[in-house]
Amino acid sequence: MTRVIKILGTGCPKCQSMAGVVKDVVSANNIDATIEKVEDIMEIIKFNVMTTPALVIDDVITIKGRVPSKDEVLELLN
């Protein structure tokens, strides 16, 4: 089953770092997932997130306001 991963953020350096970490983990572990970057502030507000970056996996907010480690992302996806 394909996982849906959303990275919420306006494009700041931390948001870009999170996107890089998530992409690396997905490709290195052959995880079946689609990655979407959500940069529209109105869309981000719909998730009730006030601090970015935020990581949403299958419509569940898993991380807010920080860049996770690769190990942490892998654990969330397994």
Secondary structure as UniProt FT lines:
FT   STRAND          3..8
FT   HELIX           13..28
FT   TURN            29..30
FT   STRAND          33..38
FT   HELIX           41..46
FT   TURN            47..48
FT   STRAND          54..57
FT   TURN            58..59
FT   STRAND          60..64
FT   HELIX           70..77
//
